[in-house]
Amino acid sequence: MMNKPLLAFTIYGLMIQLFGTKEVNINDNFSGWNEKDKTLYNKIRRILDDLMQDGKVECVKQGKKFRGNYWWKI
């Protein structure tokens, strides 16, 4: 991830870059998000999980415990 930063993405980053989602505070409670953003987040997450099972992407956690950021490497 660190040696190829342009090939590592967070779900939130994909939402903003690919789908034009307005930036909200990612640390806010998920219940404060609108339904469209929640649905989009969950769809992207499911797709990334499927790609990870197929070995096409790799998930890397950066940070400690539950407050870490997850990155998917292509």
Secondary structure by P-SEA (a helix, b strand, c coil): ccccccccccaaaaaaacccccccccccccccccaaaaaaaaaaaaaaaaaaaaccbbbbbccccccbbbbbcc
